[in-house]
Amino acid sequence: MSNGKVRRLIANDGATLPTAVGVMARLAARRAVSFGIEDVAPFIKRAGLPATLLTDERMRVDVRSQILLLNLIAEAVEDPLLGFHMARDSDLRELDPLFYVLSSSEKLGAAFDCASRYSPVVNEGVQFVSARSASTLSVEFNYVGIERHFDRHQIEFSVTWTVKAARLLLNRELVPNHIGFIHHSIGDVSEMERYFGCAVEFGASGDRILFEPQEADMPVVTADPYLHKFMVAYYEEAVAHRHWRQNPLRTRVANAISPRLQHGTVNIGTIASDLGMSTRTLSRRLADEGLTFSGILDELRRALSDRYLQNKDLSISQIAWLLGYTEVSSFVHAFQRWTGQSPSDARRALRPLAQ
């Protein structure tokens, strides 16, 4: 592949927000058209994406805008499983050349190792991390530079893409042992569980897929050492030119808080431990940036409360629990402080949102 193609993959590394190749954004826009929405330009504009999104496939997009576009399209077409459906129905070959790195690998574990190394070239905001132990082969998805609570459809796309790719590589109906998402489920997910062949845990401690450990050594049916050598050289050049991003402390703290909220285990001590530092060090580093732990927690709860209130299936007491409040009254008082109105009054003014 040409150096120009590699430069396209690494373009905009100097941007403040992490970027992605934009495949999901374009798929979402085209799916909206297939649902009868003739003009997707307003959605693209509202998400903060360029009007040339659909015509310039070389253009990278910022990950936060891509997440917002998926949320907007899911609402417009009334599809709460938009990300899952897009990955399930797509031809993996059209999504990105990374698929050819995986499909030319010798074994599944080696393919996952390549995905771990090269996936940031495709999407800087979601880090694919594969690991093997005596008991499991795991794939985890970690957010870099983007707060996890903004997302639903992008991560469901990524997990579905990974399972679908593994099945194609092995030419068998591979069934994971476990699939977990940090976010809360919306509505009926039985369609998703039938596709994966296993129960899906929502409100999990991490976004992950678990397989049997021996599946790492299963041969890839399309293995091609010559193609693999060529594709690895292509991606190594892209990696060599990337400017590796630092994950801002504020984002790291917010992302560590998210999976703990509904379990009632959020405090500065547990979060500091999750981040590999002492409570004193975390407090000092936050203060150096003009931040406080309580402030980040408060902002996260407010953002999530707006999202949860739009899901009419959740009661006010359930929302309080999901936000880590032991008493409903504590949530009501906090919400009134944020907005000047009660959660019930705010809900009555909203229309449902497919997230």
Legacy VTK file of the C-alpha trace (Angstrom):
# vtk DataFile Version 3.0
C-alpha trace
ASCII
DATASET POLYDATA
POINTS 355 float
0.000 0.000 0.000
1.155 3.496 -0.756
2.807 5.878 1.661
-0.128 8.178 0.993
-2.478 5.557 2.421
-0.320 5.246 5.528
-0.261 9.018 5.930
-4.061 8.996 5.729
-4.179 6.492 8.584
-1.977 8.605 10.833
-3.288 12.040 9.838
-4.468 14.441 12.538
-2.443 12.773 15.286
-1.766 16.228 16.625
-5.466 16.879 17.249
-6.659 17.320 20.801
-9.300 14.610 20.605
-8.568 11.041 19.507
-9.500 10.286 15.913
-10.725 7.253 13.983
-10.916 6.244 10.334
-14.650 7.030 10.436
-15.998 3.724 9.127
-18.665 3.497 11.827
-19.804 7.068 11.234
-20.220 6.419 7.512
-21.992 3.111 8.087
-24.421 4.792 10.489
-25.199 7.583 8.022
-25.800 5.089 5.222
-27.976 2.965 7.480
-30.118 6.025 8.164
-30.582 6.461 4.412
-31.603 2.798 4.111
-34.261 3.471 6.760
-35.773 6.197 4.577
-33.994 9.254 5.974
-33.075 10.926 2.710
-31.123 13.835 4.165
-28.560 12.848 6.790
-26.692 16.155 6.532
-28.408 17.656 9.625
-27.308 14.678 11.734
-23.744 14.915 10.441
-23.666 18.643 11.173
-25.155 18.241 14.639
-22.493 15.662 15.482
-19.818 18.186 14.527
-18.609 16.207 11.524
-17.697 17.649 8.101
-20.285 17.660 5.338
-17.857 15.596 3.230
-18.124 12.590 5.579
-19.805 10.371 2.998
-17.800 11.487 -0.011
-14.270 11.496 1.429
-13.520 8.020 2.739
-9.914 8.992 3.467
-11.011 11.500 6.084
-10.504 10.740 9.760
-13.090 11.884 12.297
-12.825 12.649 15.982
-14.086 9.760 18.065
-16.426 11.803 20.225
-18.238 13.133 17.152
-18.516 9.604 15.784
-20.083 8.439 19.052
-22.541 11.344 18.944
-23.521 10.595 15.348
-24.233 6.960 16.206
-26.407 8.096 19.123
-28.325 10.509 16.892
-28.864 7.947 14.129
-29.965 5.289 16.637
-32.578 7.722 17.922
-33.744 8.679 14.450
-34.198 5.094 13.223
-35.405 3.890 16.626
-32.771 1.176 16.868
-31.334 0.741 20.377
-28.975 -1.944 19.018
-27.609 0.119 16.132
-23.916 -0.650 16.729
-24.598 -4.376 17.053
-26.704 -4.414 13.887
-24.121 -2.486 11.859
-21.312 -4.894 12.733
-23.475 -7.991 12.309
-24.671 -6.929 8.860
-21.397 -5.519 7.461
-18.822 -7.203 5.267
-15.711 -7.084 7.452
-13.494 -6.632 4.413
-14.969 -3.199 3.731
-14.367 -1.853 7.219
-10.593 -1.442 7.269
-7.398 -3.105 5.976
-6.763 -4.244 9.555
-9.021 -7.209 8.822
-6.423 -8.507 6.366
-3.749 -8.436 9.069
-5.960 -10.641 11.194
-7.153 -12.937 8.417
-3.600 -13.610 7.204
-2.327 -14.490 10.719
-1.382 -18.052 11.536
-3.513 -18.509 14.673
-6.343 -16.698 16.434
-4.136 -15.598 19.334
-1.621 -14.086 16.916
-4.455 -12.277 15.122
-5.634 -10.787 18.424
-2.049 -9.753 19.227
-1.945 -7.846 15.935
-5.262 -6.197 16.743
-3.840 -5.107 20.102
-0.855 -3.476 18.440
-2.507 -1.909 15.416
-6.070 -1.033 16.473
-5.048 2.463 17.709
-4.185 3.289 14.097
-7.839 2.618 13.250
-9.410 4.156 16.376
-7.281 6.089 18.850
-10.118 6.291 21.369
-10.624 2.564 22.005
-7.667 0.346 22.836
-8.029 -3.365 21.989
-6.114 -5.426 24.582
-5.725 -9.185 24.205
-4.312 -11.426 26.943
-3.934 -15.154 27.515
-3.741 -17.177 30.710
-4.150 -20.808 31.686
-7.878 -20.239 32.179
-8.947 -17.783 29.477
-8.288 -15.860 26.281
-9.546 -12.339 26.883
-10.135 -9.231 24.819
-10.714 -5.945 26.652
-11.563 -2.524 25.248
-10.112 0.468 27.098
-11.028 4.077 26.367
-8.259 6.599 25.765
-8.957 10.339 25.709
-12.730 9.767 25.667
-15.014 9.316 28.656
-16.605 5.890 28.471
-20.098 6.996 29.509
-20.641 8.842 26.199
-20.609 5.588 24.279
-22.880 2.650 23.654
-23.109 1.866 19.969
-19.408 2.140 19.135
-18.426 -0.412 21.798
-21.264 -2.772 20.847
-20.046 -2.510 17.253
-16.453 -3.251 18.319
-17.360 -6.310 20.377
-19.645 -7.696 17.678
-16.991 -7.044 15.006
-14.437 -8.975 17.072
-16.658 -12.025 17.581
-17.721 -12.023 13.924
-14.104 -11.703 12.770
-12.992 -14.581 15.023
-15.709 -16.805 13.566
-14.656 -15.978 10.022
-10.982 -16.561 10.795
-11.670 -20.004 12.251
-14.599 -20.889 9.962
-16.617 -22.083 12.947
-19.408 -20.770 15.136
-17.147 -19.680 17.966
-19.136 -19.011 21.151
-17.593 -16.743 23.790
-17.718 -17.755 27.435
-18.629 -14.240 28.480
-19.391 -10.805 27.051
-19.635 -7.762 29.275
-20.440 -4.098 28.748
-19.992 -1.315 31.263
-23.144 0.501 30.155
-26.666 -0.315 31.257
-28.905 -2.286 28.886
-31.859 -0.686 27.130
-34.817 -2.890 26.313
-34.693 -6.417 24.929
-31.194 -7.739 24.173
-32.230 -11.319 23.394
-31.355 -10.810 19.720
-27.799 -9.947 20.722
-27.545 -12.937 23.067
-28.768 -15.307 20.365
-26.098 -14.016 18.007
-23.283 -14.357 20.535
-24.567 -17.662 21.921
-24.021 -16.560 25.513
-25.543 -14.257 28.101
-24.452 -10.623 27.895
-23.643 -8.852 31.148
-24.551 -5.181 31.259
-23.221 -3.041 34.073
-20.062 -5.141 34.014
-16.756 -4.017 35.477
-15.245 -3.775 31.992
-15.958 -4.071 28.278
-14.626 -7.537 27.506
-14.951 -10.839 25.690
-13.741 -14.116 27.207
-12.946 -17.234 25.193
-11.550 -20.656 26.064
-7.730 -20.422 26.357
-7.068 -23.187 23.808
-8.866 -21.166 21.137
-5.828 -18.896 20.938
-3.952 -21.762 19.262
-6.629 -22.551 16.704
-5.402 -22.085 13.096
-6.761 -19.286 10.951
-8.208 -20.873 7.818
-7.166 -17.954 5.605
-3.586 -17.725 6.930
-1.216 -16.292 4.329
2.369 -15.594 5.444
3.152 -13.493 2.365
0.122 -11.242 2.728
0.711 -11.093 6.483
4.287 -9.890 6.040
3.127 -7.173 3.663
0.273 -6.013 5.905
2.423 -5.999 9.046
5.003 -3.815 7.311
2.205 -1.442 6.271
0.874 -1.096 9.814
4.319 -0.936 11.391
4.994 2.131 9.258
1.743 3.665 10.475
2.626 2.875 14.105
6.102 4.354 13.690
4.616 7.671 12.570
1.980 7.906 15.276
2.272 10.334 18.150
1.093 8.248 21.102
-1.539 10.027 23.112
-1.533 10.526 26.820
-4.812 9.649 28.491
-5.820 12.760 30.484
-6.119 12.165 34.215
-9.657 13.522 34.291
-10.726 10.974 31.672
-8.913 8.138 33.439
-10.675 8.968 36.700
-14.109 9.244 35.071
-13.621 5.940 33.238
-12.534 4.236 36.458
-15.627 5.556 38.236
-18.175 4.456 35.591
-18.127 0.666 36.161
-18.124 1.079 39.948
-21.079 3.457 40.261
-23.967 1.000 40.379
-22.019 -1.296 42.682
-21.666 1.438 45.288
-17.882 1.086 45.488
-16.851 4.573 44.372
-14.542 6.534 46.600
-11.219 8.173 46.025
-9.385 5.258 47.632
-10.802 2.575 45.327
-10.338 4.737 42.231
-6.755 5.601 43.175
-6.064 1.885 43.623
-7.621 1.111 40.215
-5.302 3.708 38.672
-2.244 2.283 40.414
-1.545 5.185 42.759
-2.114 6.214 46.350
-5.042 8.356 47.459
-2.666 11.179 48.335
-0.988 11.048 44.925
-4.315 11.096 43.089
-5.564 14.043 45.158
-2.345 15.959 44.531
-2.316 15.293 40.796
-5.946 16.341 40.477
-5.271 19.509 42.436
-2.338 20.286 40.139
-4.820 20.308 37.251
-7.412 22.356 39.143
-9.669 19.337 39.635
-11.230 17.480 42.542
-12.405 13.902 42.793
-15.832 14.968 44.035
-16.187 17.385 41.134
-15.460 14.696 38.520
-17.883 12.300 40.252
-20.584 14.981 40.368
-20.193 15.851 36.669
-20.295 12.191 35.667
-23.439 11.553 37.680
-25.147 14.551 36.127
-24.286 13.452 32.587
-25.489 9.909 33.238
-28.674 11.099 34.924
-29.673 12.985 31.759
-29.127 9.826 29.714
-30.939 7.506 32.131
-33.965 9.800 32.460
-34.614 9.397 28.745
-35.080 5.658 29.255
-38.676 5.460 30.490
-38.160 1.840 31.540
-35.968 3.023 34.411
-37.677 4.290 37.546
-36.248 7.216 39.495
-35.161 4.825 42.247
-33.367 2.604 39.706
-31.557 5.636 38.299
-30.482 6.622 41.809
-29.055 3.112 42.284
-27.272 3.154 38.925
-25.627 6.443 39.914
-24.396 4.984 43.193
-26.774 6.729 45.577
-27.950 4.699 48.556
-31.015 6.925 49.014
-33.354 8.223 46.314
-33.609 11.499 48.198
-29.859 12.040 47.793
-30.218 11.756 44.030
-33.254 14.061 43.974
-31.423 16.715 45.991
-28.342 16.450 43.764
-30.447 16.693 40.593
-32.242 19.774 41.908
-28.857 21.335 42.644
-27.701 20.599 39.078
-30.827 21.687 37.218
-33.196 23.507 39.550
-35.924 20.901 39.027
-36.789 17.404 40.143
-35.884 14.315 38.091
-39.590 13.629 37.503
-40.202 17.129 36.154
-37.121 16.857 33.917
-38.296 13.499 32.567
-41.713 14.861 31.638
-40.010 17.473 29.468
-37.954 14.901 27.554
-38.738 12.523 24.739
-37.205 9.021 24.684
-33.732 8.657 23.238
-32.344 5.467 21.677
-28.766 5.372 22.930
LINES 1 356
355 0 1 2 3 4 5 6 7 8 9 10 11 12 13 14 15 16 17 18 19 20 21 22 23 24 25 26 27 28 29 30 31 32 33 34 35 36 37 38 39 40 41 42 43 44 45 46 47 48 49 50 51 52 53 54 55 56 57 58 59 60 61 62 63 64 65 66 67 68 69 70 71 72 73 74 75 76 77 78 79 80 81 82 83 84 85 86 87 88 89 90 91 92 93 94 95 96 97 98 99 100 101 102 103 104 105 106 107 108 109 110 111 112 113 114 115 116 117 118 119 120 121 122 123 124 125 126 127 128 129 130 131 132 133 134 135 136 137 138 139 140 141 142 143 144 145 146 147 148 149 150 151 152 153 154 155 156 157 158 159 160 161 162 163 164 165 166 167 168 169 170 171 172 173 174 175 176 177 178 179 180 181 182 183 184 185 186 187 188 189 190 191 192 193 194 195 196 197 198 199 200 201 202 203 204 205 206 207 208 209 210 211 212 213 214 215 216 217 218 219 220 221 222 223 224 225 226 227 228 229 230 231 232 233 234 235 236 237 238 239 240 241 242 243 244 245 246 247 248 249 250 251 252 253 254 255 256 257 258 259 260 261 262 263 264 265 266 267 268 269 270 271 272 273 274 275 276 277 278 279 280 281 282 283 284 285 286 287 288 289 290 291 292 293 294 295 296 297 298 299 300 301 302 303 304 305 306 307 308 309 310 311 312 313 314 315 316 317 318 319 320 321 322 323 324 325 326 327 328 329 330 331 332 333 334 335 336 337 338 339 340 341 342 343 344 345 346 347 348 349 350 351 352 353 354
